[in-house]
Amino acid sequence: MSGELEAGALGSVGGLSKGAGDGDLSGDPCRNCGTVVTGRYCGNCGQLAQTFHRPIWSLASEVLGDFLSLDGRVMRTLPSLMLRPGKVTKEYLTGKRQRFVPPFRLYLLTSFIYFVMLFAYGDSQGWFDIRYANQGGVPVTVDTEPPEGVTQEDMDAAMEQAQQALDEAGVPVDLEVVGVPPDVPGVSSGGDAGFTGTNTSEHSSLFREDGRVNRDQILNSVRDSDDFDDGTKQFLEMVIGHAADAYENQGMFFASIQNWAPRIALALTPAMILLLTIVYPFSKRIYIYDHVIVSLHFQSWYYILLSVAFLFFWLGLDWFVFVLFIAPPIYIYRMLREVYSSGRILSLLRTGFILFSLTLMLQIFFVILVIVGAFEVTPVAGGLS
């Protein structure tokens, strides 16, 4: 196994392009253990008998050869993986491995592409924009170019009517005119015309005027409460502190989320392996290794599907969201039928259990991601991020 891992690593810099034959150091002592090498690999320790201290054009030609070889394996893997559920997995498990991209390498590649697409799409949609509570009032804009003949008295009357309507509706907002257009006769320019309202409800006490969380107000309400014991109060104080830090340092919080999301996503692989072990508990012909390959191939397929979905969403083709709901159950069902030769009814039941469990686990992982991101935030003194 260690020889395969080393060979795979060296392949990225051109070490695997010579599929057969002797290595550069054949006949010389192995650089690792000193044993005389008689082939491409050391017969004692398995190290590749090859040196990369050679002309750049030699390395470039090998890198090109590796790329073309990988390209051929990708083209043999992806179409079947995406359109024929379980076919690549079944052939790989029966021993036809050389023609396909190794499952773990495929998983790493597709997950990398997915998270790049996810964060790029999220940035374009404002998912990671910094937002703070505005305690200066809720703006209610009006036409900045009113019809001719509008005077200050007209603006005051409109404000009074709006205030009366808000009072009758029970909305705790006090309005005032903050500016009028410069072309209104007899009134000096004060900026864009509009109204601002200051929220007078108790909810406004959650935030200070500078946008920070009013920690004293919140913590005092927890400490004065008779609903919690001392241990619970200490726990809530810790949670409130970290939540406030995350809110006041949103840039750092979002960076932490993006840093931890790929790591936490790795936990989905053992989670799905566990689910497959549960739904196939007593089969003597199925091994954990089979579940590992099934899990890696399914997640690779799903990452590719999600990456394609972001492209559709960027183009405004939101109908693709239906594919995201319909495709996974169909794919899992067909995959179980193909790889494990399960019956129709049992495959349906297993598919339902796996989907329900994965959905629950995704929600748990998301909560963990938010908690880890919040706890990793280090407050920045001197201002909001």
C-alpha positions as a Python dict, from the first residue, in 0.01 Angstrom:
ca = {
    (1, 'M'): (0, 0, 0),
    (2, 'S'): (281, 243, 83),
    (3, 'G'): (434, 179, -259),
    (4, 'E'): (104, 261, -428),
    (5, 'L'): (71, 584, -231),
    (6, 'E'): (423, 689, -318),
    (7, 'A'): (370, 604, -681),
    (8, 'G'): (50, 806, -684),
    (9, 'A'): (224, 1107, -532),
    (10, 'L'): (516, 1096, -771),
    (11, 'G'): (277, 1060, -1060),
    (12, 'S'): (175, 1424, -1015),
    (13, 'V'): (524, 1537, -1119),
    (14, 'G'): (579, 1292, -1397),
    (15, 'G'): (693, 982, -1213),
    (16, 'L'): (434, 745, -1359),
    (17, 'S'): (453, 812, -1727),
    (18, 'K'): (680, 517, -1789),
    (19, 'G'): (434, 240, -1732),
    (20, 'A'): (686, -42, -1759),
    (21, 'G'): (1060, -100, -1784),
    (22, 'D'): (1349, 4, -1565),
    (23, 'G'): (1386, 320, -1361),
    (24, 'D'): (1661, 576, -1399),
    (25, 'L'): (1849, 424, -1106),
    (26, 'S'): (1815, 59, -1208),
    (27, 'G'): (2139, -124, -1125),
    (28, 'D'): (2238, 134, -864),
    (29, 'P'): (2192, 115, -487),
    (30, 'C'): (1852, 231, -370),
    (31, 'R'): (1869, 586, -236),
    (32, 'N'): (1644, 483, 54),
    (33, 'C'): (1772, 146, 182),
    (34, 'G'): (2090, 80, -17),
    (35, 'T'): (1970, -242, -184),
    (36, 'V'): (2073, -280, -549),
    (37, 'V'): (1774, -198, -768),
    (38, 'T'): (1696, -441, -1051),
    (39, 'G'): (1381, -285, -1190),
    (40, 'R'): (1166, 25, -1170),
    (41, 'Y'): (1108, -14, -798),
    (42, 'C'): (1336, -126, -517),
    (43, 'G'): (1265, -489, -438),
    (44, 'N'): (1334, -430, -69),
    (45, 'C'): (1152, -108, 26),
    (46, 'G'): (943, -41, -286),
    (47, 'Q'): (1077, 310, -354),
    (48, 'L'): (1055, 435, -712),
    (49, 'A'): (1402, 405, -869),
    (50, 'Q'): (1387, 733, -1054),
    (51, 'T'): (1548, 1075, -1024),
    (52, 'F'): (1397, 1406, -1129),
    (53, 'H'): (1730, 1589, -1159),
    (54, 'R'): (1721, 1600, -1539),
    (55, 'P'): (1650, 1845, -1822),
    (56, 'I'): (1328, 2036, -1798),
    (57, 'W'): (1204, 1917, -2138),
    (58, 'S'): (1227, 1558, -2014),
    (59, 'L'): (1012, 1637, -1713),
    (60, 'A'): (773, 1841, -1929),
    (61, 'S'): (722, 1552, -2170),
    (62, 'E'): (645, 1316, -1882),
    (63, 'V'): (402, 1563, -1725),
    (64, 'L'): (226, 1593, -2063),
    (65, 'G'): (211, 1216, -2089),
    (66, 'D'): (64, 1191, -1740),
    (67, 'F'): (-193, 1457, -1825),
    (68, 'L'): (-307, 1277, -2138),
    (69, 'S'): (-321, 949, -1946),
    (70, 'L'): (-527, 1109, -1668),
    (71, 'D'): (-750, 1275, -1926),
    (72, 'G'): (-828, 935, -2076),
    (73, 'R'): (-916, 792, -1736),
    (74, 'V'): (-1134, 1092, -1656),
    (75, 'M'): (-1327, 1051, -1981),
    (76, 'R'): (-1381, 684, -1905),
    (77, 'T'): (-1493, 761, -1550),
    (78, 'L'): (-1712, 1071, -1550),
    (79, 'P'): (-1974, 991, -1819),
    (80, 'S'): (-2051, 651, -1669),
    (81, 'L'): (-2035, 785, -1314),
    (82, 'M'): (-2286, 1061, -1389),
    (83, 'L'): (-2527, 881, -1623),
    (84, 'R'): (-2506, 512, -1527),
    (85, 'P'): (-2541, 479, -1147),
    (86, 'G'): (-2325, 205, -1000),
    (87, 'K'): (-2157, 97, -1325),
    (88, 'V'): (-1814, 245, -1250),
    (89, 'T'): (-1837, 128, -889),
    (90, 'K'): (-1927, -228, -983),
    (91, 'E'): (-1650, -256, -1242),
    (92, 'Y'): (-1399, -107, -1000),
    (93, 'L'): (-1496, -356, -730),
    (94, 'T'): (-1466, -648, -972),
    (95, 'G'): (-1102, -554, -1036),
    (96, 'K'): (-1117, -322, -1339),
    (97, 'R'): (-937, -39, -1163),
    (98, 'Q'): (-668, 80, -1401),
    (99, 'R'): (-911, 233, -1650),
    (100, 'F'): (-1079, 458, -1391),
    (101, 'V'): (-968, 752, -1179),
    (102, 'P'): (-898, 623, -825),
    (103, 'P'): (-1206, 688, -608),
    (104, 'F'): (-1035, 891, -337),
    (105, 'R'): (-851, 1107, -587),
    (106, 'L'): (-1178, 1164, -772),
    (107, 'Y'): (-1348, 1255, -445),
    (108, 'L'): (-1082, 1510, -353),
    (109, 'L'): (-1092, 1667, -700),
    (110, 'T'): (-1471, 1697, -715),
    (111, 'S'): (-1500, 1825, -357),
    (112, 'F'): (-1239, 2092, -431),
    (113, 'I'): (-1428, 2206, -741),
    (114, 'Y'): (-1757, 2205, -550),
    (115, 'F'): (-1636, 2425, -265),
    (116, 'V'): (-1471, 2668, -506),
    (117, 'M'): (-1802, 2695, -693),
    (118, 'L'): (-2001, 2719, -369),
    (119, 'F'): (-1801, 3008, -226),
    (120, 'A'): (-1782, 3188, -562),
    (121, 'Y'): (-2158, 3161, -610),
    (122, 'G'): (-2220, 3261, -249),
    (123, 'D'): (-2005, 3573, -292),
    (124, 'S'): (-2192, 3666, -610),
    (125, 'Q'): (-2526, 3630, -430),
    (126, 'G'): (-2422, 3822, -120),
    (127, 'W'): (-2431, 3523, 115),
    (128, 'F'): (-2116, 3643, 290),
    (129, 'D'): (-2192, 4015, 291),
    (130, 'I'): (-2148, 4182, 628),
    (131, 'R'): (-2477, 4303, 774),
    (132, 'Y'): (-2537, 4483, 1101),
    (133, 'A'): (-2851, 4608, 1271),
    (134, 'N'): (-2924, 4970, 1177),
    (135, 'Q'): (-3038, 5149, 1489),
    (136, 'G'): (-3075, 5482, 1308),
    (137, 'G'): (-3424, 5401, 1181),
    (138, 'V'): (-3596, 5213, 902),
    (139, 'P'): (-3590, 5422, 580),
    (140, 'V'): (-3915, 5462, 390),
    (141, 'T'): (-3820, 5620, 58),
    (142, 'V'): (-4039, 5849, -145),
    (143, 'D'): (-4003, 5986, -495),
    (144, 'T'): (-3695, 6211, -505),
    (145, 'E'): (-3851, 6407, -790),
    (146, 'P'): (-4204, 6497, -673),
    (147, 'P'): (-4449, 6668, -908),
    (148, 'E'): (-4440, 7044, -942),
    (149, 'G'): (-4612, 7237, -667),
    (150, 'V'): (-4501, 7014, -378),
    (151, 'T'): (-4421, 7231, -77),
    (152, 'Q'): (-4288, 7179, 272),
    (153, 'E'): (-4647, 7178, 400),
    (154, 'D'): (-4726, 6891, 163),
    (155, 'M'): (-4428, 6694, 293),
    (156, 'D'): (-4533, 6758, 655),
    (157, 'A'): (-4889, 6649, 583),
    (158, 'A'): (-4766, 6329, 418),
    (159, 'M'): (-4548, 6255, 718),
    (160, 'E'): (-4838, 6309, 958),
    (161, 'Q'): (-5059, 6074, 758),
    (162, 'A'): (-4788, 5808, 753),
    (163, 'Q'): (-4729, 5846, 1126),
    (164, 'Q'): (-5102, 5820, 1197),
    (165, 'A'): (-5128, 5503, 988),
    (166, 'L'): (-4835, 5348, 1175),
    (167, 'D'): (-4985, 5441, 1512),
    (168, 'E'): (-5320, 5290, 1419),
    (169, 'A'): (-5146, 4971, 1307),
    (170, 'G'): (-4958, 4951, 1637),
    (171, 'V'): (-4614, 4978, 1473),
    (172, 'P'): (-4369, 5138, 1724),
    (173, 'V'): (-4192, 5371, 1477),
    (174, 'D'): (-4152, 5750, 1500),
    (175, 'L'): (-4111, 5923, 1163),
    (176, 'E'): (-3939, 6245, 1067),
    (177, 'V'): (-3844, 6414, 740),
    (178, 'V'): (-3472, 6380, 674),
    (179, 'G'): (-3440, 6568, 350),
    (180, 'V'): (-3615, 6699, 42),
    (181, 'P'): (-3511, 6735, -318),
    (182, 'P'): (-3325, 7057, -401),
    (183, 'D'): (-3589, 7158, -658),
    (184, 'V'): (-3872, 7192, -401),
    (185, 'P'): (-3958, 7566, -384),
    (186, 'G'): (-3883, 7741, -58),
    (187, 'V'): (-3703, 7449, 108),
    (188, 'S'): (-3328, 7412, 143),
    (189, 'S'): (-3155, 7095, 22),
    (190, 'G'): (-3091, 6833, 285),
    (191, 'G'): (-3012, 6521, 87),
    (192, 'D'): (-3241, 6260, -65),
    (193, 'A'): (-3603, 6294, 28),
    (194, 'G'): (-3736, 6033, 261),
    (195, 'F'): (-3850, 5939, 607),
    (196, 'T'): (-3661, 5765, 880),
    (197, 'G'): (-3819, 5581, 1165),
    (198, 'T'): (-3663, 5492, 1496),
    (199, 'N'): (-3779, 5161, 1639),
    (200, 'T'): (-3907, 5223, 1990),
    (201, 'S'): (-3976, 4860, 2081),
    (202, 'E'): (-3783, 4673, 2347),
    (203, 'H'): (-3613, 4468, 2074),
    (204, 'S'): (-3397, 4769, 1988),
    (205, 'S'): (-3218, 4728, 2323),
    (206, 'L'): (-3044, 4419, 2186),
    (207, 'F'): (-2806, 4645, 1993),
    (208, 'R'): (-2617, 4959, 2081),
    (209, 'E'): (-2614, 5270, 1866),
    (210, 'D'): (-2274, 5178, 1718),
    (211, 'G'): (-2413, 4846, 1589),
    (212, 'R'): (-2253, 4624, 1851),
    (213, 'V'): (-2449, 4376, 2057),
    (214, 'N'): (-2576, 4513, 2388),
    (215, 'R'): (-2416, 4233, 2588),
    (216, 'D'): (-2489, 4384, 2928),
    (217, 'Q'): (-2861, 4402, 2854),
    (218, 'I'): (-2876, 4041, 2731),
    (219, 'L'): (-2651, 3892, 2998),
    (220, 'N'): (-2837, 4071, 3276),
    (221, 'S'): (-3166, 3929, 3152),
    (222, 'V'): (-3013, 3580, 3167),
    (223, 'R'): (-2863, 3632, 3512),
    (224, 'D'): (-3186, 3773, 3652),
    (225, 'S'): (-3396, 3488, 3514),
    (226, 'D'): (-3532, 3227, 3754),
    (227, 'D'): (-3578, 2972, 3474),
    (228, 'F'): (-3213, 2857, 3468),
    (229, 'D'): (-2978, 2711, 3724),
    (230, 'D'): (-2625, 2846, 3771),
    (231, 'G'): (-2466, 2594, 3536),
    (232, 'T'): (-2712, 2671, 3258),
    (233, 'K'): (-2661, 3045, 3306),
    (234, 'Q'): (-2284, 3006, 3272),
    (235, 'F'): (-2332, 2803, 2957),
    (236, 'L'): (-2571, 3061, 2810),
    (237, 'E'): (-2331, 3343, 2894),
    (238, 'M'): (-2055, 3162, 2705),
    (239, 'V'): (-2281, 3100, 2404),
    (240, 'I'): (-2403, 3461, 2401),
    (241, 'G'): (-2046, 3587, 2418),
    (242, 'H'): (-1932, 3380, 2121),
    (243, 'A'): (-2247, 3463, 1923),
    (244, 'A'): (-2188, 3834, 1985),
    (245, 'D'): (-1822, 3799, 1881),
    (246, 'A'): (-1930, 3630, 1558),
    (247, 'Y'): (-2190, 3899, 1487),
    (248, 'E'): (-1950, 4185, 1554),
    (249, 'N'): (-1672, 4020, 1349),
    (250, 'Q'): (-1870, 3879, 1058),
    (251, 'G'): (-1580, 3893, 816),
    (252, 'M'): (-1373, 3668, 1041),
    (253, 'F'): (-1674, 3446, 1107),
    (254, 'F'): (-1743, 3388, 735),
    (255, 'A'): (-1373, 3321, 674),
    (256, 'S'): (-1381, 3059, 949),
    (257, 'I'): (-1692, 2902, 793),
    (258, 'Q'): (-1519, 2875, 456),
    (259, 'N'): (-1209, 2731, 622),
    (260, 'W'): (-1393, 2460, 816),
    (261, 'A'): (-1664, 2361, 567),
    (262, 'P'): (-1442, 2129, 354),
    (263, 'R'): (-1298, 1965, 667),
    (264, 'I'): (-1635, 1895, 825),
    (265, 'A'): (-1764, 1767, 490),
    (266, 'L'): (-1505, 1488, 512),
    (267, 'A'): (-1713, 1341, 794),
    (268, 'L'): (-1987, 1258, 542),
    (269, 'T'): (-1774, 975, 404),
    (270, 'P'): (-1756, 764, 725),
    (271, 'A'): (-2118, 862, 794),
    (272, 'M'): (-2237, 713, 467),
    (273, 'I'): (-2015, 408, 514),
    (274, 'L'): (-2185, 355, 850),
    (275, 'L'): (-2531, 388, 689),
    (276, 'L'): (-2443, 132, 421),
    (277, 'T'): (-2314, -103, 690),
    (278, 'I'): (-2644, -66, 875),
    (279, 'V'): (-2862, -140, 572),
    (280, 'Y'): (-2644, -440, 473),
    (281, 'P'): (-2565, -583, 819),
    (282, 'F'): (-2527, -958, 766),
    (283, 'S'): (-2416, -1001, 405),
    (284, 'K'): (-2106, -1222, 381),
    (285, 'R'): (-2035, -1118, 22),
    (286, 'I'): (-2016, -746, 102),
    (287, 'Y'): (-1715, -590, 273),
    (288, 'I'): (-1651, -250, 429),
    (289, 'Y'): (-1421, -179, 135),
    (290, 'D'): (-1722, -203, -96),
    (291, 'H'): (-1907, 55, 113),
    (292, 'V'): (-1604, 286, 101),
    (293, 'I'): (-1596, 285, -280),
    (294, 'V'): (-1975, 328, -304),
    (295, 'S'): (-1960, 622, -64),
    (296, 'L'): (-1673, 795, -246),
    (297, 'H'): (-1835, 751, -586),
    (298, 'F'): (-2174, 876, -469),
    (299, 'Q'): (-2026, 1186, -306),
    (300, 'S'): (-1815, 1256, -615),
    (301, 'W'): (-2128, 1231, -829),
    (302, 'Y'): (-2319, 1464, -596),
    (303, 'Y'): (-2040, 1722, -583),
    (304, 'I'): (-2033, 1730, -963),
    (305, 'L'): (-2412, 1767, -974),
    (306, 'L'): (-2401, 2059, -729),
    (307, 'S'): (-2119, 2226, -923),
    (308, 'V'): (-2323, 2203, -1243),
    (309, 'A'): (-2623, 2341, -1052),
    (310, 'F'): (-2430, 2657, -963),
    (311, 'L'): (-2359, 2713, -1333),
    (312, 'F'): (-2731, 2683, -1409),
    (313, 'F'): (-2819, 2922, -1127),
    (314, 'W'): (-2564, 3173, -1253),
    (315, 'L'): (-2741, 3163, -1590),
    (316, 'G'): (-3075, 3223, -1420),
    (317, 'L'): (-3202, 2868, -1483),
    (318, 'D'): (-3348, 2813, -1138),
    (319, 'W'): (-3558, 2517, -1253),
    (320, 'F'): (-3246, 2302, -1204),
    (321, 'V'): (-3330, 2296, -833),
    (322, 'F'): (-3588, 2027, -912),
    (323, 'V'): (-3307, 1809, -1049),
    (324, 'L'): (-3128, 1844, -715),
    (325, 'F'): (-3433, 1701, -538),
    (326, 'I'): (-3517, 1425, -786),
    (327, 'A'): (-3175, 1297, -892),
    (328, 'P'): (-3025, 1178, -556),
    (329, 'P'): (-3297, 925, -463),
    (330, 'I'): (-3300, 787, -818),
    (331, 'Y'): (-2921, 761, -823),
    (332, 'I'): (-2895, 590, -483),
    (333, 'Y'): (-3171, 345, -574),
    (334, 'R'): (-3008, 251, -906),
    (335, 'M'): (-2666, 232, -741),
    (336, 'L'): (-2785, -11, -474),
    (337, 'R'): (-2953, -223, -739),
    (338, 'E'): (-2642, -230, -958),
    (339, 'V'): (-2365, -270, -701),
    (340, 'Y'): (-2534, -484, -435),
    (341, 'S'): (-2791, -659, -659),
    (342, 'S'): (-3067, -565, -414),
    (343, 'G'): (-3434, -627, -484),
    (344, 'R'): (-3668, -343, -576),
    (345, 'I'): (-3856, -320, -247),
    (346, 'L'): (-3548, -348, -26),
    (347, 'S'): (-3363, -96, -243),
    (348, 'L'): (-3650, 151, -204),
    (349, 'L'): (-3654, 107, 174),
    (350, 'R'): (-3277, 137, 199),
    (351, 'T'): (-3278, 446, -25),
    (352, 'G'): (-3538, 614, 197),
    (353, 'F'): (-3343, 534, 513),
    (354, 'I'): (-3014, 658, 366),
    (355, 'L'): (-3165, 983, 235),
    (356, 'F'): (-3343, 1058, 563),
    (357, 'S'): (-3030, 987, 765),
    (358, 'L'): (-2803, 1189, 534),
    (359, 'T'): (-3041, 1486, 551),
    (360, 'L'): (-3039, 1472, 930),
    (361, 'M'): (-2660, 1442, 937),
    (362, 'L'): (-2621, 1739, 702),
    (363, 'Q'): (-2827, 1952, 939),
    (364, 'I'): (-2617, 1838, 1234),
    (365, 'F'): (-2294, 1907, 1045),
    (366, 'F'): (-2421, 2255, 952),
    (367, 'V'): (-2492, 2335, 1317),
    (368, 'I'): (-2146, 2207, 1410),
    (369, 'L'): (-1995, 2423, 1134),
    (370, 'V'): (-2165, 2736, 1268),
    (371, 'I'): (-2060, 2657, 1626),
    (372, 'V'): (-1699, 2590, 1529),
    (373, 'G'): (-1691, 2905, 1317),
    (374, 'A'): (-1829, 3116, 1601),
    (375, 'F'): (-1593, 2972, 1863),
    (376, 'E'): (-1293, 3032, 1637),
    (377, 'V'): (-1364, 3404, 1601),
    (378, 'T'): (-1116, 3626, 1784),
    (379, 'P'): (-1273, 3963, 1869),
    (380, 'V'): (-1112, 4259, 1694),
    (381, 'A'): (-1063, 4557, 1922),
    (382, 'G'): (-1149, 4900, 1793),
    (383, 'G'): (-1438, 4832, 1561),
    (384, 'L'): (-1665, 4597, 1374),
    (385, 'S'): (-1514, 4383, 1098),
}
